[in-house]
């Protein structure tokens, strides 16, 4: 199943480690450094053109996966993304394959 993070960006449910609010999580310098390093290394996807409100941290991909993004920035708040997870905001991958 997939979570739609905005602008058509789909995130595989089993790869989600956490959903974080940008306003509160970036208060810590270590988080800002982590996000900056991930962006420099090309591990970031920005879902949409709007100012992001949250980011989704993903576990490492399978060995045969071609893309290596580990962070997806979303225009939706962390609360909205979490609520989508709780109420079935995931897309069933069996219907999309």
Jmol script that loads the backbone (N, CA, C; Angstrom):
load data "model"
ATOM      1  N   UNK A   1       0.835  -1.166   0.000  1.00  0.00           N
ATOM      2  CA  UNK A   1       0.000   0.000   0.000  1.00  0.00           C
ATOM      3  C   UNK A   1       0.889   1.241   0.000  1.00  0.00           C
ATOM      4  N   UNK A   2       0.337   2.365  -0.471  1.00  0.00           N
ATOM      5  CA  UNK A   2       1.093   3.594  -0.645  1.00  0.00           C
ATOM      6  C   UNK A   2       0.412   4.770   0.045  1.00  0.00           C
ATOM      7  N   UNK A   3       1.223   5.716   0.516  1.00  0.00           N
ATOM      8  CA  UNK A   3       0.741   6.990   1.041  1.00  0.00           C
ATOM      9  C   UNK A   3       1.033   8.049  -0.004  1.00  0.00           C
ATOM     10  N   UNK A   4       0.035   8.848  -0.379  1.00  0.00           N
ATOM     11  CA  UNK A   4       0.229   9.923  -1.342  1.00  0.00           C
ATOM     12  C   UNK A   4       0.668  11.159  -0.555  1.00  0.00           C
ATOM     13  N   UNK A   5       1.896  11.640  -0.834  1.00  0.00           N
ATOM     14  CA  UNK A   5       2.480  12.740  -0.066  1.00  0.00           C
ATOM     15  C   UNK A   5       2.293  14.096  -0.732  1.00  0.00           C
ATOM     16  N   UNK A   6       1.621  14.121  -1.859  1.00  0.00           N
ATOM     17  CA  UNK A   6       1.406  15.370  -2.573  1.00  0.00           C
ATOM     18  C   UNK A   6       2.035  15.321  -3.950  1.00  0.00           C
ATOM     19  N   UNK A   7       1.430  16.031  -4.895  1.00  0.00           N
ATOM     20  CA  UNK A   7       1.923  16.120  -6.271  1.00  0.00           C
ATOM     21  C   UNK A   7       2.161  14.748  -6.891  1.00  0.00           C
ATOM     22  N   UNK A   8       1.350  13.783  -6.500  1.00  0.00           N
ATOM     23  CA  UNK A   8       1.455  12.448  -7.075  1.00  0.00           C
ATOM     24  C   UNK A   8       2.587  11.592  -6.528  1.00  0.00           C
ATOM     25  N   UNK A   9       3.306  12.081  -5.526  1.00  0.00           N
ATOM     26  CA  UNK A   9       4.398  11.299  -4.937  1.00  0.00           C
ATOM     27  C   UNK A   9       3.818  10.217  -4.037  1.00  0.00           C
ATOM     28  N   UNK A  10       4.088   8.966  -4.390  1.00  0.00           N
ATOM     29  CA  UNK A  10       3.602   7.835  -3.611  1.00  0.00           C
ATOM     30  C   UNK A  10       4.742   7.227  -2.821  1.00  0.00           C
ATOM     31  N   UNK A  11       4.467   6.936  -1.555  1.00  0.00           N
ATOM     32  CA  UNK A  11       5.469   6.353  -0.662  1.00  0.00           C
ATOM     33  C   UNK A  11       4.968   4.980  -0.243  1.00  0.00           C
ATOM     34  N   UNK A  12       5.804   3.981  -0.427  1.00  0.00           N
ATOM     35  CA  UNK A  12       5.436   2.623  -0.023  1.00  0.00           C
ATOM     36  C   UNK A  12       5.349   2.563   1.505  1.00  0.00           C
ATOM     37  N   UNK A  13       4.229   2.097   2.010  1.00  0.00           N
ATOM     38  CA  UNK A  13       3.947   2.070   3.443  1.00  0.00           C
ATOM     39  C   UNK A  13       5.046   1.363   4.237  1.00  0.00           C
ATOM     40  N   UNK A  14       5.527   0.246   3.738  1.00  0.00           N
ATOM     41  CA  UNK A  14       6.493  -0.531   4.514  1.00  0.00           C
ATOM     42  C   UNK A  14       7.843   0.176   4.650  1.00  0.00           C
ATOM     43  N   UNK A  15       8.091   1.230   3.845  1.00  0.00           N
ATOM     44  CA  UNK A  15       9.354   1.955   3.920  1.00  0.00           C
ATOM     45  C   UNK A  15       9.321   3.151   4.863  1.00  0.00           C
ATOM     46  N   UNK A  16       8.149   3.496   5.394  1.00  0.00           N
ATOM     47  CA  UNK A  16       8.033   4.669   6.262  1.00  0.00           C
ATOM     48  C   UNK A  16       8.601   4.370   7.647  1.00  0.00           C
ATOM     49  N   UNK A  17       9.582   5.188   8.047  1.00  0.00           N
ATOM     50  CA  UNK A  17      10.153   5.099   9.394  1.00  0.00           C
ATOM     51  C   UNK A  17       9.449   6.093  10.305  1.00  0.00           C
ATOM     52  N   UNK A  18       9.206   7.296   9.789  1.00  0.00           N
ATOM     53  CA  UNK A  18       8.540   8.309  10.592  1.00  0.00           C
ATOM     54  C   UNK A  18       8.078   9.483   9.760  1.00  0.00           C
ATOM     55  N   UNK A  19       7.131  10.240  10.317  1.00  0.00           N
ATOM     56  CA  UNK A  19       6.611  11.448   9.697  1.00  0.00           C
ATOM     57  C   UNK A  19       6.885  12.582  10.677  1.00  0.00           C
ATOM     58  N   UNK A  20       7.553  13.646  10.188  1.00  0.00           N
ATOM     59  CA  UNK A  20       8.028  14.693  11.080  1.00  0.00           C
ATOM     60  C   UNK A  20       7.579  16.077  10.623  1.00  0.00           C
ATOM     61  N   UNK A  21       7.203  16.901  11.578  1.00  0.00           N
ATOM     62  CA  UNK A  21       6.825  18.285  11.332  1.00  0.00           C
ATOM     63  C   UNK A  21       8.099  19.110  11.149  1.00  0.00           C
ATOM     64  N   UNK A  22       8.176  19.881  10.080  1.00  0.00           N
ATOM     65  CA  UNK A  22       9.383  20.669   9.824  1.00  0.00           C
ATOM     66  C   UNK A  22       9.592  21.783  10.839  1.00  0.00           C
ATOM     67  N   UNK A  23       8.518  22.402  11.316  1.00  0.00           N
ATOM     68  CA  UNK A  23       8.664  23.502  12.273  1.00  0.00           C
ATOM     69  C   UNK A  23       9.287  23.060  13.585  1.00  0.00           C
ATOM     70  N   UNK A  24       8.886  21.909  14.081  1.00  0.00           N
ATOM     71  CA  UNK A  24       9.387  21.478  15.386  1.00  0.00           C
ATOM     72  C   UNK A  24      10.657  20.626  15.288  1.00  0.00           C
ATOM     73  N   UNK A  25      10.749  19.808  14.269  1.00  0.00           N
ATOM     74  CA  UNK A  25      11.908  18.908  14.182  1.00  0.00           C
ATOM     75  C   UNK A  25      13.196  19.630  13.794  1.00  0.00           C
ATOM     76  N   UNK A  26      13.081  20.726  13.084  1.00  0.00           N
ATOM     77  CA  UNK A  26      14.288  21.425  12.648  1.00  0.00           C
ATOM     78  C   UNK A  26      14.808  22.421  13.689  1.00  0.00           C
ATOM     79  N   UNK A  27      14.242  22.401  14.871  1.00  0.00           N
ATOM     80  CA  UNK A  27      14.785  23.219  15.954  1.00  0.00           C
ATOM     81  C   UNK A  27      16.148  22.691  16.386  1.00  0.00           C
ATOM     82  N   UNK A  28      16.344  21.396  16.281  1.00  0.00           N
ATOM     83  CA  UNK A  28      17.612  20.767  16.642  1.00  0.00           C
ATOM     84  C   UNK A  28      18.617  20.899  15.502  1.00  0.00           C
ATOM     85  N   UNK A  29      19.828  21.319  15.833  1.00  0.00           N
ATOM     86  CA  UNK A  29      20.875  21.480  14.831  1.00  0.00           C
ATOM     87  C   UNK A  29      21.216  20.158  14.145  1.00  0.00           C
ATOM     88  N   UNK A  30      21.179  19.065  14.898  1.00  0.00           N
ATOM     89  CA  UNK A  30      21.505  17.757  14.313  1.00  0.00           C
ATOM     90  C   UNK A  30      20.521  17.373  13.205  1.00  0.00           C
ATOM     91  N   UNK A  31      19.251  17.721  13.378  1.00  0.00           N
ATOM     92  CA  UNK A  31      18.255  17.426  12.343  1.00  0.00           C
ATOM     93  C   UNK A  31      18.505  18.273  11.105  1.00  0.00           C
ATOM     94  N   UNK A  32      18.813  19.550  11.304  1.00  0.00           N
ATOM     95  CA  UNK A  32      19.108  20.417  10.163  1.00  0.00           C
ATOM     96  C   UNK A  32      20.328  19.910   9.396  1.00  0.00           C
ATOM     97  N   UNK A  33      21.361  19.468  10.116  1.00  0.00           N
ATOM     98  CA  UNK A  33      22.551  18.919   9.461  1.00  0.00           C
ATOM     99  C   UNK A  33      22.218  17.642   8.689  1.00  0.00           C
ATOM    100  N   UNK A  34      21.402  16.775   9.281  1.00  0.00           N
ATOM    101  CA  UNK A  34      20.998  15.528   8.638  1.00  0.00           C
ATOM    102  C   UNK A  34      20.251  15.810   7.332  1.00  0.00           C
ATOM    103  N   UNK A  35      19.290  16.735   7.379  1.00  0.00           N
ATOM    104  CA  UNK A  35      18.507  17.065   6.189  1.00  0.00           C
ATOM    105  C   UNK A  35      19.378  17.714   5.110  1.00  0.00           C
ATOM    106  N   UNK A  36      20.299  18.562   5.533  1.00  0.00           N
ATOM    107  CA  UNK A  36      21.207  19.217   4.591  1.00  0.00           C
ATOM    108  C   UNK A  36      22.112  18.205   3.896  1.00  0.00           C
ATOM    109  N   UNK A  37      22.655  17.274   4.664  1.00  0.00           N
ATOM    110  CA  UNK A  37      23.519  16.236   4.099  1.00  0.00           C
ATOM    111  C   UNK A  37      22.736  15.346   3.132  1.00  0.00           C
ATOM    112  N   UNK A  38      21.537  14.957   3.522  1.00  0.00           N
ATOM    113  CA  UNK A  38      20.705  14.115   2.651  1.00  0.00           C
ATOM    114  C   UNK A  38      20.407  14.826   1.335  1.00  0.00           C
ATOM    115  N   UNK A  39      20.153  16.131   1.406  1.00  0.00           N
ATOM    116  CA  UNK A  39      19.873  16.886   0.183  1.00  0.00           C
ATOM    117  C   UNK A  39      21.114  16.959  -0.714  1.00  0.00           C
ATOM    118  N   UNK A  40      22.275  17.221  -0.126  1.00  0.00           N
ATOM    119  CA  UNK A  40      23.525  17.281  -0.907  1.00  0.00           C
ATOM    120  C   UNK A  40      23.836  15.946  -1.567  1.00  0.00           C
ATOM    121  N   UNK A  41      23.473  14.853  -0.916  1.00  0.00           N
ATOM    122  CA  UNK A  41      23.755  13.517  -1.447  1.00  0.00           C
ATOM    123  C   UNK A  41      22.673  13.029  -2.408  1.00  0.00           C
ATOM    124  N   UNK A  42      21.658  13.828  -2.632  1.00  0.00           N
ATOM    125  CA  UNK A  42      20.606  13.464  -3.576  1.00  0.00           C
ATOM    126  C   UNK A  42      19.588  12.475  -3.048  1.00  0.00           C
ATOM    127  N   UNK A  43      19.392  12.455  -1.739  1.00  0.00           N
ATOM    128  CA  UNK A  43      18.450  11.509  -1.134  1.00  0.00           C
ATOM    129  C   UNK A  43      17.117  12.156  -0.760  1.00  0.00           C
ATOM    130  N   UNK A  44      16.809  13.304  -1.382  1.00  0.00           N
ATOM    131  CA  UNK A  44      15.607  14.054  -1.031  1.00  0.00           C
ATOM    132  C   UNK A  44      14.697  14.202  -2.249  1.00  0.00           C
ATOM    133  N   UNK A  45      13.410  14.035  -2.018  1.00  0.00           N
ATOM    134  CA  UNK A  45      12.390  14.308  -3.024  1.00  0.00           C
ATOM    135  C   UNK A  45      11.472  15.375  -2.449  1.00  0.00           C
ATOM    136  N   UNK A  46      11.124  16.355  -3.265  1.00  0.00           N
ATOM    137  CA  UNK A  46      10.176  17.380  -2.833  1.00  0.00           C
ATOM    138  C   UNK A  46       8.882  17.151  -3.602  1.00  0.00           C
ATOM    139  N   UNK A  47       7.833  16.824  -2.875  1.00  0.00           N
ATOM    140  CA  UNK A  47       6.537  16.510  -3.485  1.00  0.00           C
ATOM    141  C   UNK A  47       5.736  17.789  -3.660  1.00  0.00           C
ATOM    142  N   UNK A  48       5.875  18.408  -4.810  1.00  0.00           N
ATOM    143  CA  UNK A  48       5.118  19.615  -5.118  1.00  0.00           C
ATOM    144  C   UNK A  48       5.974  20.862  -5.060  1.00  0.00           C
ATOM    145  N   UNK A  49       5.349  21.961  -5.410  1.00  0.00           N
ATOM    146  CA  UNK A  49       6.061  23.234  -5.456  1.00  0.00           C
ATOM    147  C   UNK A  49       5.778  24.111  -4.245  1.00  0.00           C
ATOM    148  N   UNK A  50       4.822  23.725  -3.439  1.00  0.00           N
ATOM    149  CA  UNK A  50       4.465  24.506  -2.261  1.00  0.00           C
ATOM    150  C   UNK A  50       5.531  24.353  -1.172  1.00  0.00           C
ATOM    151  N   UNK A  51       5.537  25.282  -0.246  1.00  0.00           N
ATOM    152  CA  UNK A  51       6.452  25.226   0.885  1.00  0.00           C
ATOM    153  C   UNK A  51       6.155  23.973   1.705  1.00  0.00           C
ATOM    154  N   UNK A  52       7.150  23.118   1.924  1.00  0.00           N
ATOM    155  CA  UNK A  52       6.881  21.878   2.680  1.00  0.00           C
ATOM    156  C   UNK A  52       6.589  22.159   4.149  1.00  0.00           C
ATOM    157  N   UNK A  53       5.698  21.336   4.705  1.00  0.00           N
ATOM    158  CA  UNK A  53       5.334  21.443   6.108  1.00  0.00           C
ATOM    159  C   UNK A  53       5.840  20.257   6.917  1.00  0.00           C
ATOM    160  N   UNK A  54       6.153  19.155   6.227  1.00  0.00           N
ATOM    161  CA  UNK A  54       6.579  17.938   6.919  1.00  0.00           C
ATOM    162  C   UNK A  54       7.517  17.157   6.018  1.00  0.00           C
ATOM    163  N   UNK A  55       8.208  16.206   6.626  1.00  0.00           N
ATOM    164  CA  UNK A  55       8.995  15.273   5.826  1.00  0.00           C
ATOM    165  C   UNK A  55       8.768  13.859   6.320  1.00  0.00           C
ATOM    166  N   UNK A  56       8.893  12.930   5.391  1.00  0.00           N
ATOM    167  CA  UNK A  56       8.719  11.514   5.692  1.00  0.00           C
ATOM    168  C   UNK A  56      10.083  10.866   5.552  1.00  0.00           C
ATOM    169  N   UNK A  57      10.533  10.213   6.607  1.00  0.00           N
ATOM    170  CA  UNK A  57      11.805   9.505   6.603  1.00  0.00           C
ATOM    171  C   UNK A  57      11.544   8.061   6.207  1.00  0.00           C
ATOM    172  N   UNK A  58      12.312   7.587   5.226  1.00  0.00           N
ATOM    173  CA  UNK A  58      12.110   6.237   4.700  1.00  0.00           C
ATOM    174  C   UNK A  58      13.282   5.340   5.057  1.00  0.00           C
ATOM    175  N   UNK A  59      12.993   4.060   5.208  1.00  0.00           N
ATOM    176  CA  UNK A  59      14.047   3.072   5.448  1.00  0.00           C
ATOM    177  C   UNK A  59      14.802   2.848   4.146  1.00  0.00           C
ATOM    178  N   UNK A  60      15.991   2.264   4.220  1.00  0.00           N
ATOM    179  CA  UNK A  60      16.743   1.983   2.989  1.00  0.00           C
ATOM    180  C   UNK A  60      15.923   1.118   2.047  1.00  0.00           C
ATOM    181  N   UNK A  61      16.085   1.387   0.762  1.00  0.00           N
ATOM    182  CA  UNK A  61      15.350   0.649  -0.267  1.00  0.00           C
ATOM    183  C   UNK A  61      15.933  -0.743  -0.454  1.00  0.00           C
ATOM    184  N   UNK A  62      15.181  -1.574  -1.172  1.00  0.00           N
ATOM    185  CA  UNK A  62      15.672  -2.896  -1.530  1.00  0.00           C
ATOM    186  C   UNK A  62      16.882  -2.753  -2.438  1.00  0.00           C
ATOM    187  N   UNK A  63      17.738  -3.766  -2.477  1.00  0.00           N
ATOM    188  CA  UNK A  63      18.956  -3.719  -3.271  1.00  0.00           C
ATOM    189  C   UNK A  63      18.697  -3.457  -4.751  1.00  0.00           C
ATOM    190  N   UNK A  64      17.580  -3.975  -5.282  1.00  0.00           N
ATOM    191  CA  UNK A  64      17.339  -3.817  -6.712  1.00  0.00           C
ATOM    192  C   UNK A  64      16.578  -2.543  -7.070  1.00  0.00           C
ATOM    193  N   UNK A  65      16.235  -1.718  -6.085  1.00  0.00           N
ATOM    194  CA  UNK A  65      15.538  -0.474  -6.392  1.00  0.00           C
ATOM    195  C   UNK A  65      16.508   0.518  -7.019  1.00  0.00           C
ATOM    196  N   UNK A  66      16.015   1.257  -7.990  1.00  0.00           N
ATOM    197  CA  UNK A  66      16.875   2.202  -8.697  1.00  0.00           C
ATOM    198  C   UNK A  66      16.984   3.546  -7.993  1.00  0.00           C
ATOM    199  N   UNK A  67      15.971   3.944  -7.242  1.00  0.00           N
ATOM    200  CA  UNK A  67      16.084   5.266  -6.646  1.00  0.00           C
ATOM    201  C   UNK A  67      16.392   5.145  -5.158  1.00  0.00           C
ATOM    202  N   UNK A  68      17.140   6.119  -4.668  1.00  0.00           N
ATOM    203  CA  UNK A  68      17.679   6.017  -3.312  1.00  0.00           C
ATOM    204  C   UNK A  68      17.211   7.142  -2.404  1.00  0.00           C
ATOM    205  N   UNK A  69      16.074   7.764  -2.709  1.00  0.00           N
ATOM    206  CA  UNK A  69      15.588   8.824  -1.845  1.00  0.00           C
ATOM    207  C   UNK A  69      15.271   8.256  -0.465  1.00  0.00           C
ATOM    208  N   UNK A  70      15.663   8.983   0.547  1.00  0.00           N
ATOM    209  CA  UNK A  70      15.362   8.532   1.899  1.00  0.00           C
ATOM    210  C   UNK A  70      14.489   9.536   2.639  1.00  0.00           C
ATOM    211  N   UNK A  71      14.234  10.700   2.028  1.00  0.00           N
ATOM    212  CA  UNK A  71      13.404  11.728   2.645  1.00  0.00           C
ATOM    213  C   UNK A  71      12.481  12.310   1.580  1.00  0.00           C
ATOM    214  N   UNK A  72      11.204  12.435   1.934  1.00  0.00           N
ATOM    215  CA  UNK A  72      10.248  13.074   1.033  1.00  0.00           C
ATOM    216  C   UNK A  72       9.646  14.259   1.785  1.00  0.00           C
ATOM    217  N   UNK A  73       9.839  15.459   1.221  1.00  0.00           N
ATOM    218  CA  UNK A  73       9.221  16.656   1.787  1.00  0.00           C
ATOM    219  C   UNK A  73       7.820  16.780   1.222  1.00  0.00           C
ATOM    220  N   UNK A  74       6.853  17.106   2.084  1.00  0.00           N
ATOM    221  CA  UNK A  74       5.453  17.167   1.682  1.00  0.00           C
ATOM    222  C   UNK A  74       4.842  18.507   2.050  1.00  0.00           C
ATOM    223  N   UNK A  75       3.919  18.959   1.211  1.00  0.00           N
ATOM    224  CA  UNK A  75       3.187  20.195   1.510  1.00  0.00           C
ATOM    225  C   UNK A  75       2.139  19.971   2.582  1.00  0.00           C
ATOM    226  N   UNK A  76       1.810  18.697   2.832  1.00  0.00           N
ATOM    227  CA  UNK A  76       0.841  18.373   3.871  1.00  0.00           C
ATOM    228  C   UNK A  76       1.514  18.379   5.234  1.00  0.00           C
ATOM    229  N   UNK A  77       0.753  18.708   6.258  1.00  0.00           N
ATOM    230  CA  UNK A  77       1.300  18.697   7.613  1.00  0.00           C
ATOM    231  C   UNK A  77       1.521  17.256   8.078  1.00  0.00           C
ATOM    232  N   UNK A  78       2.336  17.108   9.092  1.00  0.00           N
ATOM    233  CA  UNK A  78       2.589  15.772   9.641  1.00  0.00           C
ATOM    234  C   UNK A  78       1.294  15.156  10.170  1.00  0.00           C
ATOM    235  N   UNK A  79       0.416  15.990  10.720  1.00  0.00           N
ATOM    236  CA  UNK A  79      -0.868  15.502  11.220  1.00  0.00           C
ATOM    237  C   UNK A  79      -1.748  14.949  10.106  1.00  0.00           C
ATOM    238  N   UNK A  80      -1.779  15.641   8.974  1.00  0.00           N
ATOM    239  CA  UNK A  80      -2.573  15.175   7.831  1.00  0.00           C
ATOM    240  C   UNK A  80      -2.014  13.861   7.307  1.00  0.00           C
ATOM    241  N   UNK A  81      -0.699  13.786   7.177  1.00  0.00           N
ATOM    242  CA  UNK A  81      -0.083  12.548   6.675  1.00  0.00           C
ATOM    243  C   UNK A  81      -0.337  11.387   7.634  1.00  0.00           C
ATOM    244  N   UNK A  82      -0.202  11.651   8.931  1.00  0.00           N
ATOM    245  CA  UNK A  82      -0.454  10.593   9.917  1.00  0.00           C
ATOM    246  C   UNK A  82      -1.914  10.153   9.880  1.00  0.00           C
ATOM    247  N   UNK A  83      -2.823  11.103   9.738  1.00  0.00           N
ATOM    248  CA  UNK A  83      -4.246  10.780   9.677  1.00  0.00           C
ATOM    249  C   UNK A  83      -4.551   9.944   8.441  1.00  0.00           C
ATOM    250  N   UNK A  84      -3.908  10.267   7.318  1.00  0.00           N
ATOM    251  CA  UNK A  84      -4.106   9.467   6.108  1.00  0.00           C
ATOM    252  C   UNK A  84      -3.665   8.021   6.349  1.00  0.00           C
ATOM    253  N   UNK A  85      -2.619   7.856   7.113  1.00  0.00           N
ATOM    254  CA  UNK A  85      -2.150   6.501   7.418  1.00  0.00           C
ATOM    255  C   UNK A  85      -3.183   5.757   8.266  1.00  0.00           C
ATOM    256  N   UNK A  86      -3.750   6.454   9.242  1.00  0.00           N
ATOM    257  CA  UNK A  86      -4.708   5.833  10.154  1.00  0.00           C
ATOM    258  C   UNK A  86      -6.024   5.475   9.487  1.00  0.00           C
ATOM    259  N   UNK A  87      -6.496   6.327   8.588  1.00  0.00           N
ATOM    260  CA  UNK A  87      -7.833   6.105   8.020  1.00  0.00           C
ATOM    261  C   UNK A  87      -7.793   5.497   6.628  1.00  0.00           C
ATOM    262  N   UNK A  88      -6.679   4.911   6.291  1.00  0.00           N
ATOM    263  CA  UNK A  88      -6.616   4.229   5.008  1.00  0.00           C
ATOM    264  C   UNK A  88      -6.259   5.135   3.850  1.00  0.00           C
ATOM    265  N   UNK A  89      -5.425   6.146   4.101  1.00  0.00           N
ATOM    266  CA  UNK A  89      -5.003   7.046   3.043  1.00  0.00           C
ATOM    267  C   UNK A  89      -3.943   6.431   2.159  1.00  0.00           C
ATOM    268  N   UNK A  90      -3.748   5.145   2.300  1.00  0.00           N
ATOM    269  CA  UNK A  90      -2.769   4.445   1.484  1.00  0.00           C
ATOM    270  C   UNK A  90      -3.432   3.929   0.222  1.00  0.00           C
ATOM    271  N   UNK A  91      -2.669   3.867  -0.825  1.00  0.00           N
ATOM    272  CA  UNK A  91      -3.135   3.264  -2.063  1.00  0.00           C
ATOM    273  C   UNK A  91      -2.757   1.789  -2.045  1.00  0.00           C
ATOM    274  N   UNK A  92      -3.669   0.957  -2.469  1.00  0.00           N
ATOM    275  CA  UNK A  92      -3.413  -0.466  -2.512  1.00  0.00           C
ATOM    276  C   UNK A  92      -2.557  -0.776  -3.737  1.00  0.00           C
ATOM    277  N   UNK A  93      -1.311  -1.247  -3.514  1.00  0.00           N
ATOM    278  CA  UNK A  93      -0.389  -1.469  -4.625  1.00  0.00           C
ATOM    279  C   UNK A  93      -0.888  -2.567  -5.570  1.00  0.00           C
ATOM    280  N   UNK A  94      -1.734  -3.459  -5.098  1.00  0.00           N
ATOM    281  CA  UNK A  94      -2.264  -4.501  -5.991  1.00  0.00           C
ATOM    282  C   UNK A  94      -3.148  -3.903  -7.063  1.00  0.00           C
ATOM    283  N   UNK A  95      -3.715  -2.743  -6.807  1.00  0.00           N
ATOM    284  CA  UNK A  95      -4.581  -2.105  -7.791  1.00  0.00           C
ATOM    285  C   UNK A  95      -3.787  -1.236  -8.756  1.00  0.00           C
ATOM    286  N   UNK A  96      -2.547  -0.891  -8.411  1.00  0.00           N
ATOM    287  CA  UNK A  96      -1.755   0.006  -9.259  1.00  0.00           C
ATOM    288  C   UNK A  96      -0.716  -0.734 -10.077  1.00  0.00           C
ATOM    289  N   UNK A  97      -0.507  -1.988  -9.838  1.00  0.00           N
ATOM    290  CA  UNK A  97       0.535  -2.728 -10.570  1.00  0.00           C
ATOM    291  C   UNK A  97      -0.058  -3.455 -11.751  1.00  0.00           C
TER     292      UNK A  97
END
end "model"
wireframe off; spacefill off
backbone 0.3
color backbone group
